[in-house]
């Protein structure tokens, strides 16, 4: 704060059940004259920090239009003796949005903020990204990591094999199982991955954009925890965020904000694929029991139309 006489009060906290992911947080409240400043320091290993330090030190410098999307960084430090890192950021007193209950205007405001990611060249940013191994599993956080190399035969096949196994063994209706298994066969036989071009169909992605990583602040939104930021199929982040609105509802959000028309048919099919995959990854009974026409069947039919065209 530039004031050596300032008073700083620091407290330490550990989020319950989160010890594997971080070593806790320091919260700092500084008082300098009549002014009060709040900061938070996140402590973790370099592996769990992932691409977040690069986002703050390299990406924002190269693409300054990203600055309004995230809380301001104060400093980043890495120990030379042990694998411990500390990232100090401005603390923002925002609130997590209730996605299911958001008004249309609020959804559109969130998307308008997110659009700044599209200004990042996905091919150029690759040189800054840490390598991330292929991974897939029952958690929405796996979606972007699994899709990062979806154009490669090996990655494409691993995703399809996972989807086949999951849709057969996780309690989905016979109708949904048949449709998804038929779709996977069509993708495999038609070598759909060969039609995917990262320079055309990929964008820069936050990588873990669930509602707890979003802060509603003043009239806009901030995104936190950039550890998993990467490149992948356009707007896959929004598939994670809005899948509850179903296929037509989520496509409607993209159409209303001018994003759907930016994609060609292959890009649109990849978004439909993202919606199917994240629905299976979340792996909860309400999704398995929802009307198949809510998401699974229309998304699969859309993909089939693109693949067979």
C-alpha positions as CSV (number, residue, x, y, z in Angstrom):
1,X,0.0,0.0,0.0
2,X,3.1,2.2,0.1
3,X,2.6,3.2,3.7
4,X,5.1,1.7,6.2
5,X,2.9,2.7,9.1
6,X,-0.1,0.9,7.8
7,X,-1.7,-1.7,10.1
8,X,-2.2,-5.2,8.6
9,X,-4.2,-7.9,10.3
10,X,-3.7,-11.4,8.8
11,X,-5.7,-14.6,9.5
12,X,-5.2,-18.1,8.1
13,X,-7.9,-20.5,7.1
14,X,-8.2,-23.9,5.5
15,X,-11.3,-24.7,3.4
16,X,-12.9,-27.9,4.8
17,X,-12.1,-31.0,2.8
18,X,-9.8,-29.0,0.4
19,X,-6.4,-29.9,1.9
20,X,-5.4,-31.9,-1.1
21,X,-5.9,-29.0,-3.5
22,X,-4.3,-26.2,-1.4
23,X,-2.5,-25.5,1.8
24,X,-4.9,-22.8,2.9
25,X,-5.4,-19.1,2.6
26,X,-4.1,-16.0,4.3
27,X,-6.6,-13.1,4.4
28,X,-5.1,-9.7,5.0
29,X,-6.9,-6.5,6.0
30,X,-4.7,-3.4,5.8
31,X,-5.6,0.0,7.2
32,X,-3.8,3.1,6.0
33,X,-5.3,6.3,7.4
34,X,-9.0,6.3,6.6
35,X,-8.6,3.6,3.9
36,X,-9.0,-0.2,4.2
37,X,-7.6,-2.7,1.8
38,X,-8.3,-6.5,1.6
39,X,-6.2,-9.1,0.0
40,X,-6.0,-12.9,0.0
41,X,-3.0,-15.2,-0.4
42,X,-3.5,-18.7,-1.8
43,X,-0.8,-21.3,-0.8
44,X,-0.4,-24.4,-2.9
45,X,2.1,-26.5,-4.9
46,X,3.1,-25.5,-8.4
47,X,1.1,-28.4,-9.8
48,X,-2.1,-27.2,-8.4
49,X,-1.4,-23.6,-9.4
50,X,-1.1,-24.9,-12.9
51,X,-1.4,-22.1,-15.5
52,X,-2.7,-19.5,-13.1
53,X,0.7,-17.7,-12.5
54,X,1.1,-17.6,-16.3
55,X,-2.3,-16.2,-16.7
56,X,-1.4,-13.3,-14.4
57,X,2.2,-12.7,-15.4
58,X,2.1,-13.5,-19.2
59,X,-1.4,-13.8,-20.6
60,X,-2.6,-10.5,-19.1
61,X,0.6,-8.7,-20.3
62,X,0.1,-10.1,-23.8
63,X,-3.7,-9.7,-23.9
64,X,-4.5,-6.8,-21.5
65,X,-8.2,-7.1,-22.4
66,X,-8.2,-10.1,-20.0
67,X,-7.5,-7.9,-16.9
68,X,-11.1,-6.9,-16.2
69,X,-12.0,-10.6,-16.0
70,X,-10.0,-11.5,-12.9
71,X,-9.2,-10.0,-9.4
72,X,-6.0,-8.0,-9.5
73,X,-2.8,-9.8,-8.7
74,X,-0.5,-8.3,-6.1
75,X,2.4,-10.7,-6.2
76,X,3.4,-14.3,-6.9
77,X,6.2,-16.1,-5.1
78,X,7.7,-19.6,-5.4
79,X,10.0,-21.2,-2.8
80,X,13.4,-22.3,-4.1
81,X,13.7,-25.0,-1.4
82,X,10.3,-26.7,-1.4
83,X,7.4,-26.9,-3.8
84,X,5.3,-24.2,-2.3
85,X,3.9,-21.2,-4.1
86,X,2.0,-18.2,-2.9
87,X,-0.3,-16.0,-5.0
88,X,-1.6,-12.8,-3.4
89,X,-4.6,-11.1,-5.0
90,X,-7.0,-8.3,-4.3
91,X,-10.0,-9.7,-2.4
92,X,-13.2,-8.9,-4.1
93,X,-16.4,-9.0,-2.1
94,X,-18.5,-10.5,-4.9
95,X,-21.1,-13.2,-4.6
96,X,-21.5,-16.5,-6.4
97,X,-24.3,-16.4,-9.0
98,X,-27.2,-18.8,-8.8
99,X,-27.1,-19.9,-12.4
100,X,-30.4,-21.8,-12.3
101,X,-32.2,-18.6,-11.2
102,X,-30.4,-16.0,-13.2
103,X,-32.5,-13.6,-15.2
104,X,-31.9,-13.4,-19.0
105,X,-30.1,-10.0,-18.6
106,X,-27.8,-11.5,-16.0
107,X,-26.9,-14.5,-18.2
108,X,-26.2,-12.2,-21.1
109,X,-24.0,-9.9,-18.9
110,X,-22.0,-13.0,-17.9
111,X,-21.5,-14.1,-21.5
112,X,-20.5,-10.6,-22.5
113,X,-17.7,-10.7,-19.9
114,X,-16.7,-14.1,-21.0
115,X,-16.4,-13.0,-24.7
116,X,-13.1,-11.3,-23.8
117,X,-11.5,-14.8,-23.8
118,X,-12.2,-15.0,-27.5
119,X,-9.7,-12.3,-28.3
120,X,-6.9,-14.6,-27.3
121,X,-5.3,-16.4,-30.2
122,X,-5.6,-20.1,-29.3
123,X,-2.6,-21.1,-31.4
124,X,-0.4,-18.4,-30.0
125,X,-1.3,-19.0,-26.4
126,X,-0.3,-22.7,-26.7
127,X,3.4,-21.7,-26.4
128,X,2.7,-20.3,-22.9
129,X,0.7,-23.2,-21.5
130,X,2.1,-25.9,-19.3
131,X,1.6,-29.4,-20.7
132,X,-1.4,-31.1,-19.3
133,X,-1.8,-34.9,-19.6
134,X,-5.0,-36.4,-21.0
135,X,-7.5,-37.1,-18.2
136,X,-11.2,-37.9,-18.1
137,X,-13.5,-38.9,-15.3
138,X,-16.7,-38.2,-13.4
139,X,-16.3,-34.5,-12.7
140,X,-17.1,-31.4,-14.9
141,X,-13.5,-30.3,-14.4
142,X,-12.3,-33.1,-16.7
143,X,-14.2,-31.8,-19.7
144,X,-11.8,-29.2,-21.1
145,X,-8.7,-31.3,-20.2
146,X,-10.2,-34.3,-22.1
147,X,-11.1,-32.1,-25.2
148,X,-7.8,-30.3,-25.4
149,X,-6.4,-32.9,-27.9
150,X,-9.8,-34.1,-29.3
151,X,-8.5,-33.7,-32.9
152,X,-5.8,-36.4,-32.3
153,X,-6.9,-40.0,-33.0
154,X,-5.7,-41.3,-29.6
155,X,-7.4,-38.7,-27.5
156,X,-10.6,-38.9,-29.6
157,X,-10.7,-42.6,-29.1
158,X,-10.1,-42.5,-25.4
159,X,-13.0,-40.0,-25.0
160,X,-15.3,-42.2,-27.0
161,X,-14.4,-45.3,-25.1
162,X,-15.0,-43.5,-21.8
163,X,-18.4,-42.3,-22.9
164,X,-19.4,-45.8,-24.1
165,X,-18.5,-47.3,-20.8
166,X,-20.1,-44.5,-18.7
167,X,-23.4,-44.4,-20.6
168,X,-23.7,-48.2,-20.3
169,X,-22.9,-48.5,-16.7
170,X,-24.2,-45.4,-14.9
171,X,-28.0,-45.9,-15.0
172,X,-29.1,-44.0,-18.1
173,X,-32.3,-44.9,-19.9
174,X,-32.2,-47.5,-22.7
175,X,-33.3,-44.7,-25.1
176,X,-30.4,-42.5,-24.1
177,X,-27.9,-45.4,-24.1
178,X,-28.9,-46.4,-27.7
179,X,-28.7,-42.9,-29.0
180,X,-25.3,-42.1,-27.5
181,X,-23.8,-45.5,-28.5
182,X,-25.1,-45.0,-32.1
183,X,-23.6,-41.5,-32.1
184,X,-20.2,-42.8,-30.9
185,X,-20.2,-45.4,-33.6
186,X,-21.0,-42.8,-36.2
187,X,-18.2,-40.5,-34.9
188,X,-15.7,-43.4,-35.0
189,X,-16.7,-44.8,-38.4
190,X,-16.8,-41.3,-39.9
191,X,-13.4,-40.3,-38.3
192,X,-15.0,-37.1,-37.0
193,X,-11.8,-36.0,-35.3
194,X,-10.1,-35.5,-38.6
195,X,-12.5,-32.6,-39.4
196,X,-11.5,-30.7,-36.3
197,X,-9.0,-27.9,-36.8
198,X,-7.7,-26.2,-33.6
199,X,-7.0,-23.0,-35.5
200,X,-10.6,-22.8,-36.6
201,X,-12.6,-24.6,-33.9
202,X,-10.7,-23.9,-30.6
203,X,-10.7,-20.9,-28.3
204,X,-8.9,-19.9,-25.1
205,X,-10.8,-21.5,-22.2
206,X,-11.0,-20.8,-18.5
207,X,-11.0,-24.6,-18.1
208,X,-13.0,-24.9,-14.8
209,X,-15.9,-22.5,-15.1
210,X,-18.4,-23.7,-12.6
211,X,-20.4,-21.2,-10.6
212,X,-18.1,-21.3,-7.6
213,X,-15.3,-19.8,-9.8
214,X,-17.5,-16.8,-10.7
215,X,-18.0,-13.7,-8.7
216,X,-20.8,-11.3,-9.4
217,X,-19.3,-7.9,-8.7
218,X,-20.9,-4.5,-9.2
219,X,-22.6,-4.8,-12.7
220,X,-20.3,-7.5,-14.1
221,X,-18.6,-10.7,-13.3
222,X,-15.1,-11.8,-12.4
223,X,-13.6,-15.3,-12.9
224,X,-11.2,-16.9,-10.4
225,X,-9.0,-19.9,-10.3
226,X,-7.3,-19.9,-13.7
227,X,-5.2,-23.0,-13.0
228,X,-6.8,-25.1,-15.7
229,X,-6.9,-22.4,-18.4
230,X,-6.1,-23.9,-21.8
231,X,-7.4,-24.2,-25.3
232,X,-10.2,-26.4,-26.6
233,X,-13.5,-26.5,-28.5
234,X,-15.1,-23.1,-28.6
235,X,-17.1,-22.1,-25.6
236,X,-16.8,-25.5,-23.9
237,X,-16.7,-23.5,-20.6
238,X,-20.3,-22.4,-21.3
239,X,-21.3,-26.0,-21.8
240,X,-20.3,-26.6,-18.2
241,X,-22.0,-23.5,-16.9
242,X,-25.3,-23.6,-18.8
243,X,-26.0,-27.4,-19.4
244,X,-28.9,-27.2,-17.0
245,X,-30.8,-25.1,-19.6
246,X,-30.8,-28.1,-22.0
247,X,-29.5,-28.2,-25.6
248,X,-31.9,-25.7,-27.1
249,X,-31.8,-23.4,-24.1
250,X,-28.0,-23.3,-24.1
251,X,-27.8,-22.9,-27.9
252,X,-30.3,-20.1,-27.5
253,X,-28.0,-18.3,-25.1
254,X,-25.2,-18.5,-27.6
255,X,-27.5,-17.3,-30.4
256,X,-28.8,-14.4,-28.4
257,X,-25.2,-13.2,-27.8
258,X,-23.9,-13.7,-31.4
259,X,-21.7,-16.7,-30.6
260,X,-23.5,-19.5,-32.3
261,X,-23.2,-17.9,-35.7
262,X,-19.4,-17.6,-35.2
263,X,-19.0,-21.3,-35.5
264,X,-19.2,-23.6,-38.5
265,X,-21.1,-26.9,-38.3
266,X,-18.1,-28.8,-36.9
267,X,-17.6,-26.2,-34.2
268,X,-21.3,-26.4,-33.3
269,X,-21.1,-30.2,-33.2
270,X,-18.2,-30.0,-30.8
271,X,-20.2,-27.8,-28.6
272,X,-23.1,-30.3,-28.6
273,X,-20.5,-33.0,-27.8
274,X,-19.3,-30.9,-24.9
275,X,-22.9,-30.8,-23.5
276,X,-23.3,-34.5,-23.8
277,X,-19.9,-35.2,-22.2
278,X,-20.3,-32.8,-19.3
279,X,-23.7,-34.2,-18.5
280,X,-22.3,-37.7,-18.1
281,X,-19.3,-36.4,-16.2
282,X,-21.5,-34.7,-13.6
283,X,-23.0,-38.2,-12.9
284,X,-26.0,-37.3,-10.8
285,X,-29.5,-38.9,-10.7
286,X,-31.4,-35.7,-11.7
287,X,-29.5,-35.7,-15.0
288,X,-30.1,-39.4,-15.6
289,X,-33.9,-39.0,-14.8
290,X,-34.4,-35.8,-16.9
291,X,-36.4,-35.9,-20.1
292,X,-34.1,-37.3,-22.8
293,X,-35.3,-34.4,-25.1
294,X,-33.9,-31.9,-22.6
295,X,-30.3,-32.5,-23.8
296,X,-29.1,-35.9,-24.8
297,X,-31.4,-36.6,-27.8
298,X,-31.4,-33.2,-29.5
299,X,-27.6,-32.8,-29.0
300,X,-27.0,-36.3,-30.5
301,X,-29.3,-35.6,-33.4
302,X,-27.6,-32.4,-34.1
303,X,-24.2,-34.1,-34.2
304,X,-25.5,-36.9,-36.4
305,X,-26.7,-34.3,-38.9
306,X,-23.3,-32.7,-39.1
307,X,-21.4,-35.9,-39.3
308,X,-23.5,-37.4,-42.1
309,X,-23.9,-34.2,-44.1
